[in-house]
Amino acid sequence: MRILALGLSHHTAPVALRDRVAVPTAQMPEYLHSLKDCVGKGVVLSTCNRWEAYTLAPTARGGIAALTQFLATYHGVDMQEVGPHLYALNHRQAVRHLFRVACGLDSQILGESQVLGQVREAYAASARAGMDGGTLARLFHQALRVGKRARRETEIGWHALSVSRAAVELARRTLGDLSSCQVVVIGAGDAGRLAAQALRDAGATSLTVANRTLARAEELAAELGGRAAPLEDLPRLLEEADIAISATGSPGFLLTPALLASARAASTRPLFLLDIAVPRDVDPAVADLPDVHLVDIDGLDAVAESNRRQRQSEARKVEGMVKEETESFLAWLRSLEVVPTVAALHQRAEALRSQELSRANRRLPDLSQEERATLEAFSKALVKKLLHRPTTTLKAKGDPNLTQAAREMYGLD
């Protein structure tokens, strides 16, 4: 079986396209069962910066074709439009890519640690849907270990920015001192929480958290010494705001031109609006409004590049680690492919040993029970010694050609 991955990411696709294939957390169980029906068991990693599906298939061509068809059918996307933005990874490439993702090497913000939790949750969702076990389980468990090792043995994650902190850093670079700014964080999930904490750390003192569930907004606001508000208060909050960061899980646009135009009608101050949600919370047409400066997640590239330059030497260390771990995983996988051949070889040898021992016993009817036991022990020891070298060589090499040669040489097929 081949390990396959199909995906698109911030490297290959704009946020408008990533919006269309994003999978909400609540929808993931049903999504995975649809994937199983069309392709087979798999793991789907859907974040603000990527959509990737990992699965197993007998052939790369058939597996990738099935994944592509699933993507087109489920999301209703035109493959002529999305096709140029996709990458298909076969076996070694797929393993190496997943390990790089878990280490933060493929992230928009090099070294960020949030992606490791996202990989963990993607696999956990697959396990909850009854799709764990076997090769994919070993692959994702090793990916998580590699991600932890990278952060333990190198400085790739030291002071690395998350997407939320990168957004706040961009606001700070653009506006300077944030201490006098009126700030609104829309969404109290993980991204909203990180953004609120980063704003506080950057000096923002007037902070309001708006969320669909008021209790969650109140909890986060209490932690940070800010205020809480329901989403219904957005028009009033945006009228007074200097900075707004939106990071909800809303399936459609939460902030529209009409809402912003109404909210800003009486305001004389510009609004710096950061949309770090995927799917996006803010209608791109909002950028046409006067005194509204809109930045979506793809607009964080300048901050990401600065972060990347600071971590290049650590990234090289992690790349070496990923190469080592990839070879280790593939060696394990090759050893699994050898197991049926080794088992068949031993079964074949045991059948021949038993047959020849029976023949010898018939020719030597006068042997005592003790002598027959000695003869049987001798035959077993001889077979074991004869098979030791072929067995250890097959397992150590893990070479498909050598395995097939052994099957032909010993008539195992």
Legacy VTK file of the C-alpha trace (Angstrom):
# vtk DataFile Version 3.0
C-alpha trace
ASCII
DATASET POLYDATA
POINTS 413 float
0.000 0.000 0.000
1.158 3.521 -0.799
0.889 6.445 1.612
-0.665 9.335 -0.302
-1.437 12.970 0.411
-3.385 15.544 -1.561
-3.499 19.156 -0.497
-3.361 22.861 -1.033
-1.863 25.455 1.284
-0.854 29.083 1.681
2.142 28.209 -0.532
-0.071 27.204 -3.474
-3.556 28.691 -3.060
-5.023 32.088 -2.111
-7.213 32.393 0.945
-10.332 32.731 -1.239
-9.775 29.166 -2.462
-8.813 27.833 0.962
-12.131 29.268 2.225
-14.024 26.942 -0.098
-12.422 23.702 1.090
-12.138 24.494 4.814
-13.812 21.896 7.037
-15.440 23.145 10.286
-14.560 21.074 13.352
-18.180 20.108 13.952
-18.448 18.786 10.399
-15.298 16.639 10.510
-16.889 13.295 11.639
-19.354 13.312 8.744
-16.603 14.528 6.401
-14.297 11.630 7.326
-17.050 9.077 6.760
-17.670 10.579 3.311
-13.946 10.303 2.629
-14.005 6.639 3.674
-16.909 5.914 1.332
-15.101 7.498 -1.624
-11.439 6.764 -0.933
-10.895 4.751 2.230
-9.777 5.520 5.764
-7.810 8.722 6.118
-6.848 11.779 8.102
-7.782 15.335 7.062
-5.807 18.338 8.269
-7.867 21.504 7.752
-6.423 24.733 9.180
-6.340 28.398 8.268
-3.348 27.718 6.010
-3.977 24.275 4.530
-6.296 21.458 3.532
-4.576 18.082 3.323
-5.916 14.534 3.169
-3.738 11.504 3.945
-4.776 7.971 2.991
-3.519 4.579 1.791
-4.044 3.076 -1.645
-2.670 0.161 -3.698
-1.441 2.552 -6.406
-0.511 6.203 -6.388
-2.420 7.033 -9.565
-5.686 5.464 -8.430
-5.455 6.853 -4.911
-4.725 10.427 -5.974
-7.496 10.276 -8.559
-9.962 9.140 -5.878
-8.852 11.895 -3.467
-9.166 14.506 -6.199
-12.641 13.322 -7.126
-13.706 13.422 -3.483
-12.458 16.993 -3.105
-14.256 18.150 -6.242
-17.513 16.379 -5.436
-17.811 17.152 -1.741
-16.859 20.824 -1.986
-18.404 21.433 -5.390
-15.227 22.944 -6.818
-14.265 23.057 -10.475
-11.097 20.999 -10.920
-9.956 23.235 -13.756
-9.925 26.046 -11.212
-8.525 24.219 -8.191
-6.286 21.707 -9.989
-3.303 24.056 -10.530
-3.210 24.796 -6.786
-3.112 21.157 -5.624
-0.066 19.099 -4.727
-0.098 15.292 -4.760
2.500 13.464 -2.672
3.414 9.805 -3.051
4.766 7.676 -0.204
8.206 9.092 0.782
7.112 12.599 -0.239
3.924 12.312 1.828
5.788 11.080 4.927
8.439 13.794 4.691
5.821 16.490 4.111
3.744 15.503 7.150
6.851 15.491 9.351
7.805 18.967 8.059
4.283 20.214 8.767
4.381 18.863 12.337
7.730 20.588 12.918
6.426 23.952 11.703
8.755 23.984 8.683
5.880 24.320 6.211
3.968 26.922 8.221
3.402 30.511 7.140
5.086 31.464 10.425
8.208 29.270 10.507
8.450 27.233 13.694
5.016 28.113 15.086
3.806 25.505 17.543
0.045 25.676 16.983
0.270 23.375 13.971
1.468 20.469 16.144
-1.790 20.641 18.084
-3.689 20.811 14.797
-1.966 17.647 13.548
-2.785 15.954 16.861
-6.454 16.971 16.619
-6.672 15.860 12.972
-5.510 12.377 13.925
-7.743 12.344 17.043
-10.756 13.182 14.872
-9.894 10.260 12.610
-9.546 7.967 15.638
-12.919 9.083 17.017
-14.441 8.257 13.639
-13.015 4.735 13.858
-10.407 5.266 11.166
-7.234 4.924 13.209
-4.881 1.967 13.437
-2.285 0.423 11.174
0.103 2.416 9.041
-1.641 5.790 9.346
-1.661 5.515 13.143
2.090 4.823 13.193
2.668 7.664 10.697
0.815 10.300 12.725
2.183 9.147 16.077
5.688 9.447 14.671
4.866 12.867 13.166
3.827 14.090 16.609
7.036 12.716 18.130
9.124 14.414 15.431
7.343 17.728 16.057
8.033 17.491 19.788
11.638 16.455 19.177
12.237 19.435 16.881
11.088 21.836 19.575
12.972 19.990 22.312
16.327 19.634 20.530
16.440 22.890 18.535
15.351 26.494 18.962
12.987 26.413 15.976
10.044 27.283 18.240
11.714 29.741 20.608
9.752 32.979 20.556
8.189 31.950 17.237
5.030 33.845 16.361
1.642 32.242 15.929
-0.662 33.561 13.199
-2.507 35.518 15.887
0.683 37.092 17.220
1.847 37.835 13.688
-1.385 39.760 13.118
-0.786 41.775 16.280
2.819 42.401 15.265
1.591 43.752 11.920
-0.815 46.057 13.755
2.017 47.267 15.971
4.291 47.924 12.982
1.516 49.821 11.218
0.108 51.822 14.121
3.017 52.007 16.539
2.057 52.263 20.208
-1.147 50.286 20.858
-1.689 51.437 24.434
-4.163 54.165 23.471
-6.044 52.094 20.864
-9.576 50.813 21.274
-9.322 47.110 20.378
-11.999 44.548 19.557
-11.274 40.810 19.304
-14.082 38.944 17.559
-14.107 35.284 18.589
-13.055 33.606 21.835
-11.707 30.363 20.373
-8.036 29.409 20.277
-7.064 31.989 17.634
-9.084 34.739 19.322
-7.578 33.896 22.700
-4.028 34.026 21.281
-4.785 37.341 19.563
-6.208 38.852 22.758
-3.193 37.713 24.775
-0.810 39.090 22.145
-2.610 42.436 22.129
-2.350 42.672 25.891
1.357 41.785 25.709
1.809 44.476 23.024
0.450 47.119 25.400
-3.231 47.330 24.469
-5.196 48.340 27.536
-8.688 48.925 26.165
-9.745 45.463 24.987
-13.209 44.092 24.242
-13.910 40.430 23.405
-17.037 39.819 21.331
-18.313 36.278 20.928
-21.487 34.453 19.953
-21.501 32.740 23.358
-21.220 35.579 25.851
-19.992 33.328 28.678
-16.832 32.452 26.742
-16.204 36.113 25.981
-16.640 36.950 29.667
-14.190 34.215 30.677
-11.470 35.466 28.316
-12.110 39.127 29.128
-11.787 38.376 32.845
-8.401 36.725 32.271
-7.100 39.753 30.396
-8.746 42.555 32.304
-10.948 43.493 29.353
-14.660 43.697 28.614
-17.031 41.185 27.052
-19.836 41.750 24.573
-22.216 39.687 22.431
-21.861 39.741 18.650
-25.029 41.832 18.462
-22.987 44.756 19.819
-20.529 44.709 16.895
-21.917 47.839 15.170
-21.366 49.890 18.320
-17.982 48.325 19.061
-16.692 48.850 15.523
-17.782 52.488 15.568
-15.392 53.124 18.460
-12.578 50.717 17.493
-9.102 51.501 16.181
-8.181 47.828 15.727
-10.398 44.801 15.201
-9.146 41.218 14.849
-11.676 38.634 13.710
-11.065 34.916 14.287
-14.371 33.050 14.503
-15.490 29.760 13.016
-18.367 31.375 11.156
-19.156 29.616 7.840
-20.001 32.922 6.100
-19.030 36.588 6.199
-19.630 38.036 9.642
-18.622 41.584 8.698
-20.180 42.940 5.526
-19.782 46.311 3.772
-23.282 47.297 4.911
-22.541 46.515 8.559
-19.181 48.331 8.495
-20.558 51.330 6.604
-23.337 51.709 9.141
-20.994 51.217 12.098
-18.414 53.680 10.794
-20.819 56.358 9.606
-20.368 58.475 12.728
-16.687 57.650 13.266
-13.829 59.971 12.393
-11.023 57.513 13.161
-9.591 54.894 10.756
-10.102 51.198 11.455
-7.298 48.623 11.126
-9.178 45.365 10.472
-7.385 41.983 10.584
-9.214 38.874 9.408
-7.298 35.732 10.441
-10.213 33.317 10.039
-10.534 30.668 7.331
-13.207 30.689 6.013
-12.888 34.458 6.207
-15.054 36.495 8.546
-14.805 39.730 6.567
-16.202 40.338 3.087
-13.231 41.496 0.935
-15.427 44.323 -0.412
-15.033 45.987 3.003
-11.586 47.110 1.823
-13.295 49.619 -0.497
-14.775 51.556 2.425
-13.037 54.814 3.349
-10.792 54.732 6.427
-10.943 50.922 6.656
-7.625 49.110 6.197
-8.352 45.367 5.752
-5.682 42.664 6.002
-6.513 38.955 5.647
-4.316 36.029 6.659
-2.334 36.128 3.396
-1.359 39.707 4.239
0.898 38.504 7.057
3.696 37.501 4.676
5.952 40.439 5.599
5.908 39.479 9.268
6.292 35.802 8.349
9.368 36.516 6.218
11.037 38.459 9.017
10.338 35.572 11.410
11.681 33.099 8.826
15.023 34.899 8.404
15.590 34.736 12.160
15.126 30.959 12.230
16.906 29.714 9.110
19.827 28.099 10.940
17.453 26.209 13.264
15.319 25.209 10.285
18.322 23.516 8.691
18.826 21.437 11.837
15.178 20.405 11.797
15.356 19.479 8.094
18.122 17.024 8.957
15.964 15.618 11.740
13.017 15.212 9.357
15.209 13.347 6.852
16.412 10.960 9.572
12.905 10.320 10.885
11.525 9.803 7.373
14.108 7.101 6.687
13.332 5.483 10.038
9.620 5.345 9.283
10.109 3.974 5.776
12.497 1.313 7.099
9.786 0.235 9.550
7.253 0.155 6.727
9.541 -1.949 4.552
10.036 -4.371 7.425
6.256 -4.871 7.528
6.261 -5.800 3.857
8.945 -8.425 4.573
6.987 -10.089 7.404
4.650 -12.172 5.158
7.647 -13.431 3.166
9.606 -14.374 6.306
6.533 -16.139 7.715
5.997 -18.032 4.456
9.671 -19.014 4.355
9.494 -20.467 7.872
6.236 -22.271 7.116
7.766 -23.772 3.993
10.858 -24.892 5.882
8.784 -26.365 8.721
6.662 -28.342 6.254
9.782 -29.774 4.605
11.418 -30.534 7.963
8.327 -32.363 9.205
8.029 -34.312 5.974
11.660 -35.440 5.960
11.601 -36.278 9.671
8.580 -38.525 9.161
10.384 -40.278 6.311
13.507 -40.790 8.451
11.435 -42.205 11.316
9.807 -44.728 8.974
13.229 -45.864 7.738
14.534 -46.209 11.293
11.769 -48.117 13.091
14.041 -49.351 15.882
14.849 -45.906 17.289
13.896 -45.298 20.911
11.656 -42.410 21.968
14.704 -40.620 23.319
16.544 -41.024 20.004
13.520 -39.813 18.033
13.319 -36.713 20.275
17.022 -36.079 19.661
16.517 -36.397 15.903
13.607 -33.944 15.981
15.570 -31.428 18.047
18.463 -31.759 15.594
16.171 -31.086 12.601
14.665 -28.008 14.237
18.054 -26.577 15.178
19.396 -27.153 11.679
16.443 -25.400 10.018
16.675 -22.506 12.471
20.365 -21.993 11.723
19.833 -22.256 7.969
17.032 -19.662 8.046
18.751 -17.213 10.382
20.842 -15.434 7.746
18.066 -15.124 5.083
15.614 -13.896 7.729
17.875 -11.226 9.214
19.015 -10.080 5.767
15.466 -9.681 4.461
14.421 -7.701 7.545
17.519 -5.526 7.568
17.478 -4.673 3.859
13.733 -4.252 3.432
14.368 -4.304 -0.320
11.262 -5.218 -2.370
13.451 -6.695 -5.113
15.327 -8.897 -2.626
12.044 -9.954 -1.041
10.617 -10.972 -4.399
13.826 -12.836 -5.254
13.512 -14.793 -1.993
9.930 -15.712 -2.813
10.972 -17.005 -6.232
14.105 -18.769 -4.932
12.207 -20.687 -2.228
9.034 -21.190 -4.287
6.854 -19.263 -1.841
4.319 -18.187 -4.479
LINES 1 414
413 0 1 2 3 4 5 6 7 8 9 10 11 12 13 14 15 16 17 18 19 20 21 22 23 24 25 26 27 28 29 30 31 32 33 34 35 36 37 38 39 40 41 42 43 44 45 46 47 48 49 50 51 52 53 54 55 56 57 58 59 60 61 62 63 64 65 66 67 68 69 70 71 72 73 74 75 76 77 78 79 80 81 82 83 84 85 86 87 88 89 90 91 92 93 94 95 96 97 98 99 100 101 102 103 104 105 106 107 108 109 110 111 112 113 114 115 116 117 118 119 120 121 122 123 124 125 126 127 128 129 130 131 132 133 134 135 136 137 138 139 140 141 142 143 144 145 146 147 148 149 150 151 152 153 154 155 156 157 158 159 160 161 162 163 164 165 166 167 168 169 170 171 172 173 174 175 176 177 178 179 180 181 182 183 184 185 186 187 188 189 190 191 192 193 194 195 196 197 198 199 200 201 202 203 204 205 206 207 208 209 210 211 212 213 214 215 216 217 218 219 220 221 222 223 224 225 226 227 228 229 230 231 232 233 234 235 236 237 238 239 240 241 242 243 244 245 246 247 248 249 250 251 252 253 254 255 256 257 258 259 260 261 262 263 264 265 266 267 268 269 270 271 272 273 274 275 276 277 278 279 280 281 282 283 284 285 286 287 288 289 290 291 292 293 294 295 296 297 298 299 300 301 302 303 304 305 306 307 308 309 310 311 312 313 314 315 316 317 318 319 320 321 322 323 324 325 326 327 328 329 330 331 332 333 334 335 336 337 338 339 340 341 342 343 344 345 346 347 348 349 350 351 352 353 354 355 356 357 358 359 360 361 362 363 364 365 366 367 368 369 370 371 372 373 374 375 376 377 378 379 380 381 382 383 384 385 386 387 388 389 390 391 392 393 394 395 396 397 398 399 400 401 402 403 404 405 406 407 408 409 410 411 412
